[in-house]
Amino acid sequence: MPKASVIIPCYNAERFVEETVRSALAQTVRDIEVICVDDGSTDGTLAILRELAGEEPRIRIIVQENGGEGRTRNAGLEVAQGEWIYCLDADDIMEPTLLEEAIACGTRTSADMVIFRSRLLDNQTGKVRDFRWCFVTSWLPKGTEVFDPADYPDHIMNSFQNWVHNKLFRASFVHERNLCFQHLYRAADLLFVCRALTEAHRIALLDRPLHRYRVNNPKSALVTSDSHPLDFYEGFLELRKTLEENGTWERYRLSFVNWACEGVAGNLERLRSVESFMLVADTMREEGLARLDLPSLSREDADNLTQWEVCRAVEESQGAELLLRMVRILYSQGDRSDAAITRLVGGVRRRDKEIARLRKNNETLRKSVLSKTDQITQRDEEIARLRESNDDLQGQVSSKTDQVRARDKEIARLKRKNEDLRGSVSFRAGRALTAPLRAMRNLINGRRA
């Protein structure tokens, strides 16, 4: 059995995947397997993986049709044989001692999972900086190395992010709890991680930066969130359902609603298209906030007032008014929200352009409708004229028909009268008396001829 299984879901990651895989192979713990799951890549990702596998027998490659982040990670879980499980994104970097330090911590504390720090790697500048929000322990007793989340339930979900890449999981714990990833394209790790955080009995903390999380990657799932804007919502709904089924909803409710609040606000800030923004905002207003129990979160219990105010704005306003309120909320937070403000202002501008485009299209359609209306009026007038002309012609035909019938009757009368005359005695007598004269006339006419 390998000491650890490193699972890397890969989709169109040809630019970064070699560096990522090599960072896994460079671990100071050598007894590992690296499971690369190609999720139907259409670029050179699979060719790179096969070339690396030809050099390194610790690499295992699984190829599947595109099914999203969740299905891809589950495919790796199904074949993983390591004592510990670590999931790495295809554009991130492992520090060389990540597995060595995390496994040692987990073994020493008999932990179900180990959480460590992550740092941000800027894809544009190459600079690495701390990311303190992924490792918040101020709510725990100072110096805590291992704890049971049931003893400290109020902040467990919203203190370590629902990422898998700053956490190491004991494989037996994963299998015993039947932890798996949702079949989503985004936020597929939310259910897996939050279940682990609330179902583990021993969580170890390792205050060491052992992972580099790449940001400003234009192809990352986070940046392309507009393609599946409601995936995060599906994750939270399933998480709440699981907590209720486990009988732990009331225990972890406060942490859940704070984390859901951050999820709603954060996703709205990251969306780039007006259509996706409005879809999420309208869904949250119509049903989402209530189903996530966000109205129960008071200002006093909110861990992040900015995000709490964003959720209130979603509840109370819509459209351009909501965008304006969000800009004001984020602007009041200073420099930390510059990027979010820029995105929202861009959203407002795109919305204005869309409104202008729709108005122009509407005017074009209006003119087209007027033109068609004029054509229809002209056709109606022509039809009326033709109907009038047709009525006149039908009157004339009817009159002529009556005249013909009158003529036919007169002819029939005269024929009958003629026949009557021919059949009368006086006619026959007259014919007999005039017979010699007719014969003489015929003789004379014959001689002349």
Contacts in CASP RR format, 6 or more apart in sequence:
PFRMAT RR
TARGET T0000
AUTHOR 0000-0000-0000
METHOD contacts of the structure
MODEL  1
MPKASVIIPCYNAERFVEETVRSALAQTVRDIEVICVDDGSTDGTLAILR
ELAGEEPRIRIIVQENGGEGRTRNAGLEVAQGEWIYCLDADDIMEPTLLE
EAIACGTRTSADMVIFRSRLLDNQTGKVRDFRWCFVTSWLPKGTEVFDPA
DYPDHIMNSFQNWVHNKLFRASFVHERNLCFQHLYRAADLLFVCRALTEA
HRIALLDRPLHRYRVNNPKSALVTSDSHPLDFYEGFLELRKTLEENGTWE
RYRLSFVNWACEGVAGNLERLRSVESFMLVADTMREEGLARLDLPSLSRE
DADNLTQWEVCRAVEESQGAELLLRMVRILYSQGDRSDAAITRLVGGVRR
RDKEIARLRKNNETLRKSVLSKTDQITQRDEEIARLRESNDDLQGQVSSK
TDQVRARDKEIARLKRKNEDLRGSVSFRAGRALTAPLRAMRNLINGRRA
1 81 0 8 1.000
1 82 0 8 1.000
1 83 0 8 1.000
2 31 0 8 1.000
2 32 0 8 1.000
2 33 0 8 1.000
2 81 0 8 1.000
2 82 0 8 1.000
2 83 0 8 1.000
3 29 0 8 1.000
3 31 0 8 1.000
3 32 0 8 1.000
3 82 0 8 1.000
3 83 0 8 1.000
3 84 0 8 1.000
3 99 0 8 1.000
3 103 0 8 1.000
4 29 0 8 1.000
4 31 0 8 1.000
4 32 0 8 1.000
4 33 0 8 1.000
4 82 0 8 1.000
4 83 0 8 1.000
4 84 0 8 1.000
4 85 0 8 1.000
4 86 0 8 1.000
4 99 0 8 1.000
4 103 0 8 1.000
4 168 0 8 1.000
5 32 0 8 1.000
5 33 0 8 1.000
5 35 0 8 1.000
5 76 0 8 1.000
5 80 0 8 1.000
5 81 0 8 1.000
5 82 0 8 1.000
5 84 0 8 1.000
5 85 0 8 1.000
5 86 0 8 1.000
5 171 0 8 1.000
6 24 0 8 1.000
6 27 0 8 1.000
6 32 0 8 1.000
6 33 0 8 1.000
6 34 0 8 1.000
6 35 0 8 1.000
6 86 0 8 1.000
6 87 0 8 1.000
6 88 0 8 1.000
6 94 0 8 1.000
6 99 0 8 1.000
7 35 0 8 1.000
7 37 0 8 1.000
7 73 0 8 1.000
7 76 0 8 1.000
7 77 0 8 1.000
7 80 0 8 1.000
7 85 0 8 1.000
7 86 0 8 1.000
7 87 0 8 1.000
7 88 0 8 1.000
8 17 0 8 1.000
8 20 0 8 1.000
8 21 0 8 1.000
8 24 0 8 1.000
8 34 0 8 1.000
8 35 0 8 1.000
8 36 0 8 1.000
8 37 0 8 1.000
8 87 0 8 1.000
8 88 0 8 1.000
8 89 0 8 1.000
8 90 0 8 1.000
9 37 0 8 1.000
9 39 0 8 1.000
9 68 0 8 1.000
9 69 0 8 1.000
9 70 0 8 1.000
9 72 0 8 1.000
9 73 0 8 1.000
9 87 0 8 1.000
9 89 0 8 1.000
9 90 0 8 1.000
10 17 0 8 1.000
10 36 0 8 1.000
10 37 0 8 1.000
10 38 0 8 1.000
10 39 0 8 1.000
10 41 0 8 1.000
10 45 0 8 1.000
10 46 0 8 1.000
10 49 0 8 1.000
10 72 0 8 1.000
10 90 0 8 1.000
11 38 0 8 1.000
11 39 0 8 1.000
11 40 0 8 1.000
11 41 0 8 1.000
11 45 0 8 1.000
11 66 0 8 1.000
11 68 0 8 1.000
11 72 0 8 1.000
11 90 0 8 1.000
12 41 0 8 1.000
12 42 0 8 1.000
12 43 0 8 1.000
12 45 0 8 1.000
12 219 0 8 1.000
13 20 0 8 1.000
13 41 0 8 1.000
13 45 0 8 1.000
13 90 0 8 1.000
13 91 0 8 1.000
13 219 0 8 1.000
14 41 0 8 1.000
14 43 0 8 1.000
14 44 0 8 1.000
14 45 0 8 1.000
14 48 0 8 1.000
15 91 0 8 1.000
15 219 0 8 1.000
16 90 0 8 1.000
16 91 0 8 1.000
16 214 0 8 1.000
16 217 0 8 1.000
17 36 0 8 1.000
17 45 0 8 1.000
17 48 0 8 1.000
17 49 0 8 1.000
17 90 0 8 1.000
17 91 0 8 1.000
18 48 0 8 1.000
18 52 0 8 1.000
19 93 0 8 1.000
20 88 0 8 1.000
20 89 0 8 1.000
20 90 0 8 1.000
20 91 0 8 1.000
20 92 0 8 1.000
20 93 0 8 1.000
21 34 0 8 1.000
21 36 0 8 1.000
21 49 0 8 1.000
21 52 0 8 1.000
21 59 0 8 1.000
22 52 0 8 1.000
23 93 0 8 1.000
23 94 0 8 1.000
23 95 0 8 1.000
23 96 0 8 1.000
24 32 0 8 1.000
24 34 0 8 1.000
24 88 0 8 1.000
24 94 0 8 1.000
25 34 0 8 1.000
25 56 0 8 1.000
25 58 0 8 1.000
25 59 0 8 1.000
26 94 0 8 1.000
26 96 0 8 1.000
27 94 0 8 1.000
27 96 0 8 1.000
27 97 0 8 1.000
27 98 0 8 1.000
27 99 0 8 1.000
27 100 0 8 1.000
28 96 0 8 1.000
28 97 0 8 1.000
28 99 0 8 1.000
28 100 0 8 1.000
29 99 0 8 1.000
29 100 0 8 1.000
29 103 0 8 1.000
32 58 0 8 1.000
32 82 0 8 1.000
32 99 0 8 1.000
33 58 0 8 1.000
33 59 0 8 1.000
33 60 0 8 1.000
33 80 0 8 1.000
33 81 0 8 1.000
33 82 0 8 1.000
34 56 0 8 1.000
34 58 0 8 1.000
34 59 0 8 1.000
34 60 0 8 1.000
35 60 0 8 1.000
35 62 0 8 1.000
35 76 0 8 1.000
35 79 0 8 1.000
35 80 0 8 1.000
36 49 0 8 1.000
36 53 0 8 1.000
36 59 0 8 1.000
36 60 0 8 1.000
36 61 0 8 1.000
36 62 0 8 1.000
37 61 0 8 1.000
37 62 0 8 1.000
37 63 0 8 1.000
37 64 0 8 1.000
37 72 0 8 1.000
37 73 0 8 1.000
37 75 0 8 1.000
37 76 0 8 1.000
38 45 0 8 1.000
38 46 0 8 1.000
38 49 0 8 1.000
38 61 0 8 1.000
38 62 0 8 1.000
38 63 0 8 1.000
38 64 0 8 1.000
39 64 0 8 1.000
39 66 0 8 1.000
39 67 0 8 1.000
39 68 0 8 1.000
39 69 0 8 1.000
39 71 0 8 1.000
39 72 0 8 1.000
40 46 0 8 1.000
40 63 0 8 1.000
40 64 0 8 1.000
40 65 0 8 1.000
40 66 0 8 1.000
40 67 0 8 1.000
45 90 0 8 1.000
46 61 0 8 1.000
46 63 0 8 1.000
49 59 0 8 1.000
49 61 0 8 1.000
50 61 0 8 1.000
52 59 0 8 1.000
53 59 0 8 1.000
53 60 0 8 1.000
53 61 0 8 1.000
60 79 0 8 1.000
62 75 0 8 1.000
62 76 0 8 1.000
62 79 0 8 1.000
64 71 0 8 1.000
64 72 0 8 1.000
64 75 0 8 1.000
67 183 0 8 1.000
67 185 0 8 1.000
68 183 0 8 1.000
68 184 0 8 1.000
68 185 0 8 1.000
68 188 0 8 1.000
69 181 0 8 1.000
69 184 0 8 1.000
69 185 0 8 1.000
69 186 0 8 1.000
69 188 0 8 1.000
69 189 0 8 1.000
69 221 0 8 1.000
70 181 0 8 1.000
70 182 0 8 1.000
70 183 0 8 1.000
70 184 0 8 1.000
70 185 0 8 1.000
70 188 0 8 1.000
70 189 0 8 1.000
71 181 0 8 1.000
71 183 0 8 1.000
73 87 0 8 1.000
73 164 0 8 1.000
73 181 0 8 1.000
73 188 0 8 1.000
73 189 0 8 1.000
73 192 0 8 1.000
74 180 0 8 1.000
74 181 0 8 1.000
74 183 0 8 1.000
77 85 0 8 1.000
77 174 0 8 1.000
77 180 0 8 1.000
77 181 0 8 1.000
80 171 0 8 1.000
82 171 0 8 1.000
83 170 0 8 1.000
83 171 0 8 1.000
84 99 0 8 1.000
84 102 0 8 1.000
84 103 0 8 1.000
84 168 0 8 1.000
84 169 0 8 1.000
84 170 0 8 1.000
84 171 0 8 1.000
85 168 0 8 1.000
85 169 0 8 1.000
85 170 0 8 1.000
85 171 0 8 1.000
85 174 0 8 1.000
86 98 0 8 1.000
86 99 0 8 1.000
86 102 0 8 1.000
86 164 0 8 1.000
86 165 0 8 1.000
86 168 0 8 1.000
86 169 0 8 1.000
87 164 0 8 1.000
87 165 0 8 1.000
87 189 0 8 1.000
88 94 0 8 1.000
88 165 0 8 1.000
89 165 0 8 1.000
89 213 0 8 1.000
89 214 0 8 1.000
89 220 0 8 1.000
91 123 0 8 1.000
91 214 0 8 1.000
91 217 0 8 1.000
91 220 0 8 1.000
92 121 0 8 1.000
92 165 0 8 1.000
92 211 0 8 1.000
92 212 0 8 1.000
92 213 0 8 1.000
92 214 0 8 1.000
93 121 0 8 1.000
93 211 0 8 1.000
93 212 0 8 1.000
93 214 0 8 1.000
94 210 0 8 1.000
94 211 0 8 1.000
94 212 0 8 1.000
95 209 0 8 1.000
95 210 0 8 1.000
95 211 0 8 1.000
95 212 0 8 1.000
97 210 0 8 1.000
98 116 0 8 1.000
98 210 0 8 1.000
98 211 0 8 1.000
99 168 0 8 1.000
101 116 0 8 1.000
101 206 0 8 1.000
101 208 0 8 1.000
101 210 0 8 1.000
102 114 0 8 1.000
102 116 0 8 1.000
102 168 0 8 1.000
102 206 0 8 1.000
102 210 0 8 1.000
103 114 0 8 1.000
103 168 0 8 1.000
105 111 0 8 1.000
105 114 0 8 1.000
105 145 0 8 1.000
105 204 0 8 1.000
105 206 0 8 1.000
106 114 0 8 1.000
106 168 0 8 1.000
106 170 0 8 1.000
106 204 0 8 1.000
108 204 0 8 1.000
109 145 0 8 1.000
109 146 0 8 1.000
109 202 0 8 1.000
109 204 0 8 1.000
110 146 0 8 1.000
110 202 0 8 1.000
111 146 0 8 1.000
111 170 0 8 1.000
111 200 0 8 1.000
111 202 0 8 1.000
111 203 0 8 1.000
111 204 0 8 1.000
112 169 0 8 1.000
112 170 0 8 1.000
112 173 0 8 1.000
112 196 0 8 1.000
112 200 0 8 1.000
112 201 0 8 1.000
112 202 0 8 1.000
112 203 0 8 1.000
113 167 0 8 1.000
113 168 0 8 1.000
113 169 0 8 1.000
113 170 0 8 1.000
113 173 0 8 1.000
113 196 0 8 1.000
113 197 0 8 1.000
113 200 0 8 1.000
113 203 0 8 1.000
113 204 0 8 1.000
114 167 0 8 1.000
114 168 0 8 1.000
114 203 0 8 1.000
114 204 0 8 1.000
114 205 0 8 1.000
114 206 0 8 1.000
115 135 0 8 1.000
115 160 0 8 1.000
115 166 0 8 1.000
115 167 0 8 1.000
115 203 0 8 1.000
115 204 0 8 1.000
115 205 0 8 1.000
115 206 0 8 1.000
116 135 0 8 1.000
116 166 0 8 1.000
116 167 0 8 1.000
116 168 0 8 1.000
116 205 0 8 1.000
116 206 0 8 1.000
116 207 0 8 1.000
116 208 0 8 1.000
116 209 0 8 1.000
116 210 0 8 1.000
116 211 0 8 1.000
117 130 0 8 1.000
117 131 0 8 1.000
117 134 0 8 1.000
117 135 0 8 1.000
117 166 0 8 1.000
117 206 0 8 1.000
117 207 0 8 1.000
117 208 0 8 1.000
117 209 0 8 1.000
117 210 0 8 1.000
117 211 0 8 1.000
118 131 0 8 1.000
118 134 0 8 1.000
118 135 0 8 1.000
118 163 0 8 1.000
118 165 0 8 1.000
118 166 0 8 1.000
118 209 0 8 1.000
118 210 0 8 1.000
118 211 0 8 1.000
118 212 0 8 1.000
118 213 0 8 1.000
119 128 0 8 1.000
119 129 0 8 1.000
119 130 0 8 1.000
119 131 0 8 1.000
119 209 0 8 1.000
119 211 0 8 1.000
119 212 0 8 1.000
119 213 0 8 1.000
120 128 0 8 1.000
120 129 0 8 1.000
120 130 0 8 1.000
120 131 0 8 1.000
120 212 0 8 1.000
120 213 0 8 1.000
120 215 0 8 1.000
121 127 0 8 1.000
121 128 0 8 1.000
121 212 0 8 1.000
121 213 0 8 1.000
121 214 0 8 1.000
121 215 0 8 1.000
122 128 0 8 1.000
122 129 0 8 1.000
122 215 0 8 1.000
122 216 0 8 1.000
123 214 0 8 1.000
123 215 0 8 1.000
123 216 0 8 1.000
123 217 0 8 1.000
124 216 0 8 1.000
128 212 0 8 1.000
130 209 0 8 1.000
131 213 0 8 1.000
133 161 0 8 1.000
134 160 0 8 1.000
134 161 0 8 1.000
134 163 0 8 1.000
134 166 0 8 1.000
134 213 0 8 1.000
135 159 0 8 1.000
135 160 0 8 1.000
135 166 0 8 1.000
135 205 0 8 1.000
135 207 0 8 1.000
136 155 0 8 1.000
136 159 0 8 1.000
136 160 0 8 1.000
137 144 0 8 1.000
137 159 0 8 1.000
137 205 0 8 1.000
137 207 0 8 1.000
139 152 0 8 1.000
139 154 0 8 1.000
139 155 0 8 1.000
139 159 0 8 1.000
140 147 0 8 1.000
140 152 0 8 1.000
140 205 0 8 1.000
144 205 0 8 1.000
145 204 0 8 1.000
145 205 0 8 1.000
146 202 0 8 1.000
146 203 0 8 1.000
146 204 0 8 1.000
146 205 0 8 1.000
147 202 0 8 1.000
147 203 0 8 1.000
147 205 0 8 1.000
148 200 0 8 1.000
148 201 0 8 1.000
148 202 0 8 1.000
148 203 0 8 1.000
149 156 0 8 1.000
149 197 0 8 1.000
149 198 0 8 1.000
149 200 0 8 1.000
149 203 0 8 1.000
150 201 0 8 1.000
150 251 0 8 1.000
153 198 0 8 1.000
153 251 0 8 1.000
153 252 0 8 1.000
153 254 0 8 1.000
153 255 0 8 1.000
154 254 0 8 1.000
154 255 0 8 1.000
155 255 0 8 1.000
155 258 0 8 1.000
155 303 0 8 1.000
156 197 0 8 1.000
156 198 0 8 1.000
156 252 0 8 1.000
156 255 0 8 1.000
157 194 0 8 1.000
157 197 0 8 1.000
157 198 0 8 1.000
157 252 0 8 1.000
157 255 0 8 1.000
157 256 0 8 1.000
157 258 0 8 1.000
157 259 0 8 1.000
158 255 0 8 1.000
158 258 0 8 1.000
158 259 0 8 1.000
158 262 0 8 1.000
158 303 0 8 1.000
160 166 0 8 1.000
160 167 0 8 1.000
160 193 0 8 1.000
160 197 0 8 1.000
161 193 0 8 1.000
162 187 0 8 1.000
162 189 0 8 1.000
162 190 0 8 1.000
162 193 0 8 1.000
162 194 0 8 1.000
162 259 0 8 1.000
163 189 0 8 1.000
163 193 0 8 1.000
163 213 0 8 1.000
164 189 0 8 1.000
164 192 0 8 1.000
164 193 0 8 1.000
165 211 0 8 1.000
165 213 0 8 1.000
166 210 0 8 1.000
166 211 0 8 1.000
166 213 0 8 1.000
167 193 0 8 1.000
167 196 0 8 1.000
169 179 0 8 1.000
169 196 0 8 1.000
173 179 0 8 1.000
173 196 0 8 1.000
173 200 0 8 1.000
174 196 0 8 1.000
177 195 0 8 1.000
177 196 0 8 1.000
177 199 0 8 1.000
179 192 0 8 1.000
179 195 0 8 1.000
179 196 0 8 1.000
179 199 0 8 1.000
180 192 0 8 1.000
181 188 0 8 1.000
181 189 0 8 1.000
181 191 0 8 1.000
181 192 0 8 1.000
182 188 0 8 1.000
182 190 0 8 1.000
182 191 0 8 1.000
182 192 0 8 1.000
182 234 0 8 1.000
182 235 0 8 1.000
182 238 0 8 1.000
184 228 0 8 1.000
184 231 0 8 1.000
184 234 0 8 1.000
184 235 0 8 1.000
185 221 0 8 1.000
185 227 0 8 1.000
185 228 0 8 1.000
185 231 0 8 1.000
186 221 0 8 1.000
186 222 0 8 1.000
186 225 0 8 1.000
186 228 0 8 1.000
186 231 0 8 1.000
186 232 0 8 1.000
187 231 0 8 1.000
187 232 0 8 1.000
187 234 0 8 1.000
187 235 0 8 1.000
188 231 0 8 1.000
190 232 0 8 1.000
190 235 0 8 1.000
190 236 0 8 1.000
190 239 0 8 1.000
191 235 0 8 1.000
191 238 0 8 1.000
191 239 0 8 1.000
191 242 0 8 1.000
194 239 0 8 1.000
194 256 0 8 1.000
194 259 0 8 1.000
195 239 0 8 1.000
195 242 0 8 1.000
197 203 0 8 1.000
198 243 0 8 1.000
198 246 0 8 1.000
198 248 0 8 1.000
198 252 0 8 1.000
199 246 0 8 1.000
214 220 0 8 1.000
215 222 0 8 1.000
217 223 0 8 1.000
222 270 0 8 1.000
223 270 0 8 1.000
225 267 0 8 1.000
225 270 0 8 1.000
225 271 0 8 1.000
225 276 0 8 1.000
226 271 0 8 1.000
226 272 0 8 1.000
226 273 0 8 1.000
226 276 0 8 1.000
229 267 0 8 1.000
229 271 0 8 1.000
229 276 0 8 1.000
229 279 0 8 1.000
229 280 0 8 1.000
230 279 0 8 1.000
230 280 0 8 1.000
230 283 0 8 1.000
232 263 0 8 1.000
232 267 0 8 1.000
233 280 0 8 1.000
233 283 0 8 1.000
233 284 0 8 1.000
233 288 0 8 1.000
233 292 0 8 1.000
236 256 0 8 1.000
236 260 0 8 1.000
236 263 0 8 1.000
236 292 0 8 1.000
237 291 0 8 1.000
237 292 0 8 1.000
239 256 0 8 1.000
240 249 0 8 1.000
240 256 0 8 1.000
240 291 0 8 1.000
240 292 0 8 1.000
240 293 0 8 1.000
243 249 0 8 1.000
243 252 0 8 1.000
243 253 0 8 1.000
243 256 0 8 1.000
249 256 0 8 1.000
253 293 0 8 1.000
253 296 0 8 1.000
254 297 0 8 1.000
254 301 0 8 1.000
256 292 0 8 1.000
256 293 0 8 1.000
257 292 0 8 1.000
257 293 0 8 1.000
257 294 0 8 1.000
257 296 0 8 1.000
257 297 0 8 1.000
258 297 0 8 1.000
258 301 0 8 1.000
258 302 0 8 1.000
258 303 0 8 1.000
258 304 0 8 1.000
260 292 0 8 1.000
260 293 0 8 1.000
260 294 0 8 1.000
261 294 0 8 1.000
261 297 0 8 1.000
261 302 0 8 1.000
261 304 0 8 1.000
261 307 0 8 1.000
261 308 0 8 1.000
261 311 0 8 1.000
262 303 0 8 1.000
262 304 0 8 1.000
262 307 0 8 1.000
263 307 0 8 1.000
264 280 0 8 1.000
264 284 0 8 1.000
264 289 0 8 1.000
264 292 0 8 1.000
264 294 0 8 1.000
264 307 0 8 1.000
264 310 0 8 1.000
264 311 0 8 1.000
264 314 0 8 1.000
265 304 0 8 1.000
265 306 0 8 1.000
265 307 0 8 1.000
265 310 0 8 1.000
265 311 0 8 1.000
266 307 0 8 1.000
266 310 0 8 1.000
267 280 0 8 1.000
268 277 0 8 1.000
268 280 0 8 1.000
268 281 0 8 1.000
268 310 0 8 1.000
268 314 0 8 1.000
268 326 0 8 1.000
269 310 0 8 1.000
269 326 0 8 1.000
269 330 0 8 1.000
269 340 0 8 1.000
269 343 0 8 1.000
269 344 0 8 1.000
270 343 0 8 1.000
271 277 0 8 1.000
271 280 0 8 1.000
271 343 0 8 1.000
272 343 0 8 1.000
272 347 0 8 1.000
273 350 0 8 1.000
274 347 0 8 1.000
274 350 0 8 1.000
274 351 0 8 1.000
274 354 0 8 1.000
277 323 0 8 1.000
277 347 0 8 1.000
278 319 0 8 1.000
281 314 0 8 1.000
281 318 0 8 1.000
281 319 0 8 1.000
281 322 0 8 1.000
282 318 0 8 1.000
284 311 0 8 1.000
284 314 0 8 1.000
284 315 0 8 1.000
285 314 0 8 1.000
285 315 0 8 1.000
285 318 0 8 1.000
288 294 0 8 1.000
289 295 0 8 1.000
289 311 0 8 1.000
289 314 0 8 1.000
289 315 0 8 1.000
294 311 0 8 1.000
294 315 0 8 1.000
295 315 0 8 1.000
297 308 0 8 1.000
297 311 0 8 1.000
299 305 0 8 1.000
299 308 0 8 1.000
302 308 0 8 1.000
306 329 0 8 1.000
306 330 0 8 1.000
306 333 0 8 1.000
306 337 0 8 1.000
309 329 0 8 1.000
310 326 0 8 1.000
310 329 0 8 1.000
313 322 0 8 1.000
313 325 0 8 1.000
313 326 0 8 1.000
313 329 0 8 1.000
314 322 0 8 1.000
317 325 0 8 1.000
319 351 0 8 1.000
320 348 0 8 1.000
320 351 0 8 1.000
323 344 0 8 1.000
323 347 0 8 1.000
323 348 0 8 1.000
323 351 0 8 1.000
324 348 0 8 1.000
326 344 0 8 1.000
327 341 0 8 1.000
327 344 0 8 1.000
327 345 0 8 1.000
327 348 0 8 1.000
330 337 0 8 1.000
330 340 0 8 1.000
330 341 0 8 1.000
330 344 0 8 1.000
331 337 0 8 1.000
331 341 0 8 1.000
421 427 0 8 1.000
END
